[in-house]
Amino acid sequence: MLYVETLGNLPELAEGEVKALLELASSKFGVLDKDYLFLALEADESALPLLSRLGMSHEAGILLFSAESLEELYSKAQTIDWSFLEEPFAVRKERMINCRYDVKAIEGKLGGIITKEGLKVNLTHPKSIVRVYCGEKLWVGVRSLYFDPKSFQSRKADKRPFFKPISLPPRLSRAMVNLTRARREILDPFMGLGGILIEAGLMGLKVYGVDIRDDMVRGAKGNLEFYGVRDYDLRVGDATNLKEVFGEKKFEAIASDPPYGTSATLAGWNREELYKKALESIYDVLEGHLAIAFPTQFDAEKAAREIGFEVLERYYQRVHGSLDRFFYVMKV
Ligand SMILES: C[S@@+](CC[C@H](N)C(=O)[O-])C[C@H]1O[C@@H](n2cnc3c(N)ncnc32)[C@H](O)[C@@H]1O
């Protein structure tokens, strides 16, 4: 079994992202149990390379066992052969908001059980980290993946060479890519300065982008190059006519954050019309999944169903006073 600790700001979307990657790894994998922001997964280590793409999570690892009392946790810990741990190790606990156990002394006590097997501890520079999550239950695992906030911060819009305040945060851009279940490639037909494509490119996907403004296309190219993404095909074009831009090419996946008509340009379009025409055009060139954000005022579900999309998932986000949006996952 594996575990993932998700971020707290958009928990449903974060769980959707984990499920999408598990689905990519194997049809047998899924979420087994949930405890606040902790997900227990029916999956083995073969899912870790795909889970390393996660955006909306803190960490992931191997789940060893759960317990419903401290006594049960200590007695189960004594039955485990800890020799697989890389030395030196440390135990670190996470008290979640719903933690219902007194875990003050747990790191020392569990560490004591493991050191009895002869393993060395180093609290400041451990090579492996045993994690205890305290929520409704107690969960014990070993960290395999840590999603360093510094790495995401280094790709925030204002850290890129070409910058406009119209971009999604990198973690959310990454989650959108993952929600499309892309394995090989992705298109963003309203790419702006390439926020979504930077994340997709860093995951090793071939990235395709379209924007109606050539200054955006030049900026997106500069941003992709800056982060070392080289496998791209960016074109000036209209998202409402993608067939004209790419001819007969069909795309495995599409992710996009179309303009809201506030600071971003609508290039002369009425907003609803632009969204409908863009959805029709996306439908024409898509083979797999679409992840797309729309303001809540637009009934995207209705428009998408009329075109022929199957709407699979919808996640709500309040951005600020005048902007609420839904993130949709759809399939042709
Ligand atoms: C909200 S921004 C996209 C931000 C981008 N997802 C990011 O994270 O950096 C929307 C972009 O859509 C472009 N745009 C507007 N109308 C368009 C159209 N009909 N076809 C293609 N691009 C369009 C705008 O020029 C703008 O750059």
The ligand as an SDF file (V2000), in Angstrom:
LIG
                    3D

 27 29  0  0  0  0  0  0  0  0999 V2000
   -5.8180   33.3470  -18.7890 C   0  0  0  0  0  0  0  0  0  0  0  0
   -4.6390   33.4310  -20.0880 S   0  0  0  0  0  0  0  0  0  0  0  0
   -3.9110   31.8340  -20.0030 C   0  0  0  0  0  0  0  0  0  0  0  0
   -2.9380   31.6760  -18.8740 C   0  0  0  0  0  0  0  0  0  0  0  0
   -2.1600   30.3780  -18.9360 C   0  0  0  0  0  0  0  0  0  0  0  0
   -3.0220   29.2210  -18.7150 N   0  0  0  0  0  0  0  0  0  0  0  0
   -1.0590   30.3490  -17.9220 C   0  0  0  0  0  0  0  0  0  0  0  0
   -1.1850   29.6500  -16.8880 O   0  0  0  0  0  0  0  0  0  0  0  0
   -0.0280   31.0410  -18.1210 O   0  0  0  0  0  0  0  0  0  0  0  0
   -5.5970   33.4100  -21.5650 C   0  0  0  0  0  0  0  0  0  0  0  0
   -4.8530   33.6170  -22.8820 C   0  0  0  0  0  0  0  0  0  0  0  0
   -5.7880   33.3400  -23.9470 O   0  0  0  0  0  0  0  0  0  0  0  0
   -5.4330   34.1350  -25.0910 C   0  0  0  0  0  0  0  0  0  0  0  0
   -6.5790   34.1790  -26.0050 N   0  0  0  0  0  0  0  0  0  0  0  0
   -7.6930   34.9510  -25.9490 C   0  0  0  0  0  0  0  0  0  0  0  0
   -8.5310   34.6350  -26.9590 N   0  0  0  0  0  0  0  0  0  0  0  0
   -7.9530   33.6380  -27.6630 C   0  0  0  0  0  0  0  0  0  0  0  0
   -8.3350   32.8630  -28.7890 C   0  0  0  0  0  0  0  0  0  0  0  0
   -9.4990   33.0660  -29.4300 N   0  0  0  0  0  0  0  0  0  0  0  0
   -7.4830   31.9090  -29.2400 N   0  0  0  0  0  0  0  0  0  0  0  0
   -6.2910   31.6880  -28.6140 C   0  0  0  0  0  0  0  0  0  0  0  0
   -5.8760   32.4000  -27.5460 N   0  0  0  0  0  0  0  0  0  0  0  0
   -6.6970   33.3490  -27.0630 C   0  0  0  0  0  0  0  0  0  0  0  0
   -5.0270   35.4610  -24.4760 C   0  0  0  0  0  0  0  0  0  0  0  0
   -4.1550   36.1560  -25.3800 O   0  0  0  0  0  0  0  0  0  0  0  0
   -4.3350   35.0240  -23.1730 C   0  0  0  0  0  0  0  0  0  0  0  0
   -2.9430   34.9660  -23.3650 O   0  0  0  0  0  0  0  0  0  0  0  0
  1  2  1  0
  2  3  1  0
  2 10  1  0
  3  4  1  0
  4  5  1  0
  5  6  1  0
  5  7  1  0
  7  8  2  0
  7  9  1  0
 10 11  1  0
 11 12  1  0
 11 26  1  0
 12 13  1  0
 13 14  1  0
 13 24  1  0
 14 15  1  0
 14 23  1  0
 15 16  2  0
 16 17  1  0
 17 18  1  0
 17 23  2  0
 18 19  1  0
 18 20  2  0
 20 21  1  0
 21 22  2  0
 22 23  1  0
 24 25  1  0
 24 26  1  0
 26 27  1  0
M  CHG  2   2   1   9  -1
M  END
$$$$
